[in-house]
Amino acid sequence: MKLFDTIKAWFKPPPMHSAPRYGRGIHALPNPKEKELFESAAEALIRGDILDGYEYFLSSIIHTETAFVYPHLSIGREDGILQFSLFQGYAVIKGKVTPTSLEAYADIAVSSKLHVATKRRFLERNFQLTYCRFSNSEGIIKLSILLDNATITPQKIFFPLREIALNADFEKEFIASEFEESALLDYGHLNPVDPIKIQRNYEIMQKWIQETKQSLIGLLSNDNTGMASFSYLALLLQIDYLFLPHKKMAKNISEKINGYFMDDEKLTEDKNADLEKYLNELETMDINTFSTQFYDSVYTFSPFEQAMHDEIASFIDESLIKVRWYKNNRSTYVISVIYRYISLYILYNYGLHPSLRALLHLHVEVYAFDFFEGEGEIPLYDPITRTFKETLITQRIAEAIEPYTSRYKGLQNFANLLNFSDLDHFSQSFYLQLKTLDYTEV
């Protein structure tokens, strides 16, 4: 039996748990043997078994489940050469490993179809990258890496491969948002999104925009800039997380959200005006333009570094302080918006442990009941009767936590500590438990 076949026989996904298929993280669970395979890779490389070491390492980053019919990473080995290919959104990375070197590349675009300013941008980016470089080879813009295997380690493989994958995907997305897609190469692996789903998302986006505008009538005149900020940001974060737009729409949403937090010189009122203007653009976008902003693909590397749980807990604490301030000032409308915003903000900005990501997704489901009902799922909250599907929520919490309790002895199921009396009490009790989760390995 070949080494790769032996490795695949080890794979066994955790029981019950599944990864949310929304947001910009990887829509699959990590390899349950990731740690063991990584260690096997290190041992093989120390022994000088270079190809075995690479095969163990590449196997360690294979996900255990995916909604796609083809694997996100494939490995082949013959005549003393290991070849692999991996998908990262828009990008396809192809690599060849010999006992002495690793060569990998991604074809980006046809050089003659790109503006000279874009080519100049690639040259400037070479000074920002650590491991990979852009080049123009026979009229094709490529991103490539070359590693010497003399002192190779799994870490020295991981970071270069992650850099080339993330940047190839980013640049192809950028080109697709600014130029004709015909300039791009290697994008036949992208899957179209069902037109019925696109139509449904378009209609619910219009509904959300109208609801947000209606909720702010009479508030803006009272200079309630904080309420407007939370409302606009929560809506954009929700659109990005649940719809997963690409190309120009993704670029614009990212610029609006990041610009709000990074531009310290602009007044909050002006920032809100920018957010409102973009929501108006989304409202007037026709369905044909909207439909061009979506595709499905697989990803090998997460775009996020995994955050320490202390960071997440600190953000939750800061947000709950704002909730208390608005409660004390009788601003009841914005409280539920902040609760919704907290989970969406964390999912947008942080790399998360799979169980924490599943729990935050659960909270998104509770509030976006109309979206998930359209997806054919059982809504976790009924706004008419104002009741929860308590049994289902309890089951989902167990599915997110229990597969990991043997690794994290302090991780406890908190479902029996939740307050289901109404949405606000549910969220308050949910976040109080979330921030005390213990991911300490013992």
FENCOR-V233801 format. One record per residue. N is the residue number from 1. RES is the residue in three letters. SS is DSSP state (~ for helix, > for strand, _ for the rest). OMEGA is omega in whole degrees, 0 to 359 (999 if undefined). Layout:
# FENCOR-V233801
n = {N/N}
res = {RES/RES}
ss = {SS/SS}
omega = {OMEGA/OMEGA}
This chain:
# FENCOR-V233801
n = {1/2/3/4/5/6/7/8/9/10/11/12/13/14/15/16/17/18/19/20/21/22/23/24/25/26/27/28/29/30/31/32/33/34/35/36/37/38/39/40/41/42/43/44/45/46/47/48/49/50/51/52/53/54/55/56/57/58/59/60/61/62/63/64/65/66/67/68/69/70/71/72/73/74/75/76/77/78/79/80/81/82/83/84/85/86/87/88/89/90/91/92/93/94/95/96/97/98/99/100/101/102/103/104/105/106/107/108/109/110/111/112/113/114/115/116/117/118/119/120/121/122/123/124/125/126/127/128/129/130/131/132/133/134/135/136/137/138/139/140/141/142/143/144/145/146/147/148/149/150/151/152/153/154/155/156/157/158/159/160/161/162/163/164/165/166/167/168/169/170/171/172/173/174/175/176/177/178/179/180/181/182/183/184/185/186/187/188/189/190/191/192/193/194/195/196/197/198/199/200/201/202/203/204/205/206/207/208/209/210/211/212/213/214/215/216/217/218/219/220/221/222/223/224/225/226/227/228/229/230/231/232/233/234/235/236/237/238/239/240/241/242/243/244/245/246/247/248/249/250/251/252/253/254/255/256/257/258/259/260/261/262/263/264/265/266/267/268/269/270/271/272/273/274/275/276/277/278/279/280/281/282/283/284/285/286/287/288/289/290/291/292/293/294/295/296/297/298/299/300/301/302/303/304/305/306/307/308/309/310/311/312/313/314/315/316/317/318/319/320/321/322/323/324/325/326/327/328/329/330/331/332/333/334/335/336/337/338/339/340/341/342/343/344/345/346/347/348/349/350/351/352/353/354/355/356/357/358/359/360/361/362/363/364/365/366/367/368/369/370/371/372/373/374/375/376/377/378/379/380/381/382/383/384/385/386/387/388/389/390/391/392/393/394/395/396/397/398/399/400/401/402/403/404/405/406/407/408/409/410/411/412/413/414/415/416/417/418/419/420/421/422/423/424/425/426/427/428/429/430/431/432/433/434/435/436/437/438/439/440/441/442}
res = {MET/LYS/LEU/PHE/ASP/THR/ILE/LYS/ALA/TRP/PHE/LYS/PRO/PRO/PRO/MET/HIS/SER/ALA/PRO/ARG/TYR/GLY/ARG/GLY/ILE/HIS/ALA/LEU/PRO/ASN/PRO/LYS/GLU/LYS/GLU/LEU/PHE/GLU/SER/ALA/ALA/GLU/ALA/LEU/ILE/ARG/GLY/ASP/ILE/LEU/ASP/GLY/TYR/GLU/TYR/PHE/LEU/SER/SER/ILE/ILE/HIS/THR/GLU/THR/ALA/PHE/VAL/TYR/PRO/HIS/LEU/SER/ILE/GLY/ARG/GLU/ASP/GLY/ILE/LEU/GLN/PHE/SER/LEU/PHE/GLN/GLY/TYR/ALA/VAL/ILE/LYS/GLY/LYS/VAL/THR/PRO/THR/SER/LEU/GLU/ALA/TYR/ALA/ASP/ILE/ALA/VAL/SER/SER/LYS/LEU/HIS/VAL/ALA/THR/LYS/ARG/ARG/PHE/LEU/GLU/ARG/ASN/PHE/GLN/LEU/THR/TYR/CYS/ARG/PHE/SER/ASN/SER/GLU/GLY/ILE/ILE/LYS/LEU/SER/ILE/LEU/LEU/ASP/ASN/ALA/THR/ILE/THR/PRO/GLN/LYS/ILE/PHE/PHE/PRO/LEU/ARG/GLU/ILE/ALA/LEU/ASN/ALA/ASP/PHE/GLU/LYS/GLU/PHE/ILE/ALA/SER/GLU/PHE/GLU/GLU/SER/ALA/LEU/LEU/ASP/TYR/GLY/HIS/LEU/ASN/PRO/VAL/ASP/PRO/ILE/LYS/ILE/GLN/ARG/ASN/TYR/GLU/ILE/MET/GLN/LYS/TRP/ILE/GLN/GLU/THR/LYS/GLN/SER/LEU/ILE/GLY/LEU/LEU/SER/ASN/ASP/ASN/THR/GLY/MET/ALA/SER/PHE/SER/TYR/LEU/ALA/LEU/LEU/LEU/GLN/ILE/ASP/TYR/LEU/PHE/LEU/PRO/HIS/LYS/LYS/MET/ALA/LYS/ASN/ILE/SER/GLU/LYS/ILE/ASN/GLY/TYR/PHE/MET/ASP/ASP/GLU/LYS/LEU/THR/GLU/ASP/LYS/ASN/ALA/ASP/LEU/GLU/LYS/TYR/LEU/ASN/GLU/LEU/GLU/THR/MET/ASP/ILE/ASN/THR/PHE/SER/THR/GLN/PHE/TYR/ASP/SER/VAL/TYR/THR/PHE/SER/PRO/PHE/GLU/GLN/ALA/MET/HIS/ASP/GLU/ILE/ALA/SER/PHE/ILE/ASP/GLU/SER/LEU/ILE/LYS/VAL/ARG/TRP/TYR/LYS/ASN/ASN/ARG/SER/THR/TYR/VAL/ILE/SER/VAL/ILE/TYR/ARG/TYR/ILE/SER/LEU/TYR/ILE/LEU/TYR/ASN/TYR/GLY/LEU/HIS/PRO/SER/LEU/ARG/ALA/LEU/LEU/HIS/LEU/HIS/VAL/GLU/VAL/TYR/ALA/PHE/ASP/PHE/PHE/GLU/GLY/GLU/GLY/GLU/ILE/PRO/LEU/TYR/ASP/PRO/ILE/THR/ARG/THR/PHE/LYS/GLU/THR/LEU/ILE/THR/GLN/ARG/ILE/ALA/GLU/ALA/ILE/GLU/PRO/TYR/THR/SER/ARG/TYR/LYS/GLY/LEU/GLN/ASN/PHE/ALA/ASN/LEU/LEU/ASN/PHE/SER/ASP/LEU/ASP/HIS/PHE/SER/GLN/SER/PHE/TYR/LEU/GLN/LEU/LYS/THR/LEU/ASP/TYR/THR/GLU/VAL}
ss = {_/_/~/~/~/~/~/~/~/~/_/_/_/_/_/_/_/_/_/_/_/_/_/_/_/_/_/_/_/_/_/_/_/~/~/~/~/~/~/~/~/~/~/~/~/~/~/_/_/~/~/~/~/~/~/~/~/~/~/~/_/_/_/_/_/_/_/_/_/_/_/_/>/>/>/>/>/>/_/_/>/>/>/>/>/>/>/>/_/_/>/>/>/>/>/>/>/_/_/_/>/>/>/>/>/>/>/>/>/>/~/~/~/_/_/~/~/~/~/~/~/~/~/~/~/_/_/_/_/_/_/_/>/>/>/>/>/_/_/>/>/>/>/>/>/>/>/>/~/~/~/_/_/~/~/~/~/~/~/~/~/~/~/~/~/~/~/~/~/~/~/~/~/~/~/~/~/~/_/_/~/~/~/>/_/_/_/_/_/_/>/_/_/_/~/~/~/~/~/~/~/~/~/~/~/~/~/~/~/~/~/~/~/~/~/~/_/_/_/~/~/~/_/_/~/~/~/~/~/~/~/~/~/~/~/~/~/~/~/~/~/~/~/_/_/_/~/~/~/~/~/~/~/~/~/~/~/~/~/~/~/~/_/_/_/_/_/~/~/~/~/~/~/~/~/~/~/~/~/~/~/~/~/~/_/_/~/~/~/~/~/_/_/_/_/>/_/_/>/_/_/_/_/_/_/>/_/_/~/~/~/~/~/~/~/~/~/~/~/~/~/~/~/~/~/~/~/~/_/_/_/~/~/~/~/~/~/~/~/~/~/~/~/~/~/~/~/~/~/_/>/_/_/~/~/~/~/~/~/~/~/~/~/~/~/~/~/_/~/~/~/~/~/~/_/_/_/_/_/_/>/>/_/_/_/_/>/>/_/~/~/~/~/~/~/~/~/~/~/~/~/~/~/~/_/_/_/_/_/_/_/_/_/_/~/~/~/_/_/_/_/_/~/~/~/~/~/~/~/~/~/~/~/~/_/_/_/_/_/_/_/_}
omega = {179/183/183/177/177/180/181/180/178/191/174/183/178/181/171/193/174/184/175/181/181/178/187/171/178/184/179/179/175/175/181/178/185/183/181/180/178/179/177/177/180/181/180/180/177/179/184/176/190/183/175/180/178/182/175/182/182/178/182/182/175/180/187/177/178/179/185/184/181/180/179/179/178/186/175/184/182/175/176/178/175/178/180/171/179/179/173/181/181/192/170/179/179/185/176/181/170/178/184/187/168/172/178/181/172/173/185/187/174/187/186/182/181/176/182/179/178/177/178/179/178/179/179/181/177/179/180/184/183/189/187/183/172/176/177/183/179/176/180/173/181/168/188/174/174/182/174/184/183/180/187/175/177/179/180/173/187/188/175/180/179/181/181/181/182/183/176/177/181/183/179/173/180/180/180/180/186/186/174/181/181/178/186/176/175/174/179/180/181/179/176/177/180/180/178/178/179/179/180/179/179/181/181/175/178/179/181/180/179/179/179/179/181/182/183/178/181/180/185/181/179/177/178/186/180/178/180/180/180/182/181/182/179/180/179/178/180/177/182/184/187/182/185/177/178/174/188/180/178/180/182/179/179/181/181/181/182/178/179/185/187/182/183/184/183/177/180/178/180/176/178/179/177/180/179/179/181/176/175/177/177/181/182/177/179/186/181/177/180/185/180/186/188/169/176/176/178/183/178/184/174/177/184/166/182/183/170/182/177/178/180/181/179/179/178/178/180/181/179/173/178/177/180/180/180/176/181/180/173/178/190/185/189/184/179/178/179/178/178/182/185/182/181/179/180/180/181/192/190/166/190/170/183/181/179/178/179/180/178/176/177/179/176/179/181/184/182/184/182/179/185/173/176/178/179/180/179/178/181/180/177/184/180/179/182/180/181/167/188/182/181/178/178/179/182/177/178/180/181/188/191/177/185/185/178/179/180/188/181/181/187/174/186/186/183/179/182/179/184/184/174/184/183/180/177/183/180/181/180/182/177/178/183/185/179/178/186/180/178/177/178/999}
